[in-house]
Amino acid sequence: MGGCWGWGSWGHWGSGWGLIGPILNLVFAVGLVALVVIGIVWAVRTLRRRPVGAALDAEMDPLEIARRRLARGEITLEEFEAIREHLEG
């Protein structure tokens, strides 16, 4: 079914290409494997990614979070005191 030129019966470059056929097959195979590996690495990194701040906040108590927010200037001293009274009361 496959001819002497072009694609062979298994979809590989035929014998009419001489030495270029096997080289093209190798390049195609290596490229295909590289694309699969890159896809797997991308998928694993995407699935493992999670917000760093959220993970840290989940492990700290609420008062410590309020202290850090006060230190970063995200809340005022009055807001911190209100949060502390609410948490302790």
N, C-alpha and C positions, 0 to 999 in steps of 0.2 A: 504494500500500500504506500509506503514512503518512497520517495524518489531519491535520486542522487543529489539533488540540490534543495536547499531550504530546510524545512522542518522534517525530521525523521518521523518514524511511526510512533515514538513515545514523546513527541513534542520537543525533542532536543535538536540542536542544530545538526544537520545532516553531514554526511561524509564529504559532500562537495565543497565544504568550507575548509577542508584541510586542517591545519593546526589551529585555526581561529575558532572553529566549532567547539572543541573541548574547553578552550579558554573562556569563551562566552558562557558556556554551561557553568564553569567554576565561578565566574563573576556573578552570574545570576543566583547561584546557590548561596554564595557567601552573603550577597546583598539581602536575600530573603531571610537568612538566619539572623543577620544583623537587625533587620526591621522587627522581627519577632522579639528579639532580646530587648531592643529599645522600647517596644510596646509593653513588655512585662515590667521593666524597670519603671517606666512612667506610671503604670497602673498601681504598682506597689507603693510608690512614693505618694501618689494622689490619695490612696486609701489610708495611708498611715498619717497623713498630715492632719493636724488638729491645732486649734488655736493655743498658743503657749500660755497666754495670759489666763485663759479660761481654766486650763489645767492647774495652774498655780493657785488661782482664786478658789478652786474647789477644795484644795487641801488646807487652806487657811481658815481660821475662824473669822467671823464677820467683823469683830473689833479690830483685828490685825489688818484686814482689808481697808477699813475706815482710816486707820493710822497711816497706811501707805498712801491712800488718796489725799489725806491731809498734807503729807510730806511732799507729794507731787504738785500740790496746789490745785487739785481738782475740786476740793470742797473747802469751805471756810472753817474757822475754829468753831463758830456757832453751830454750823451744820454737824461738825464732828461731835460736839457736846450733845446735840440732840440725838444723834445716832447712838452714842454711848449710853445716854440715859434710857433710851428705848430698849437697848439690848440688855442692860443690867436690871431694868425695872420690870 
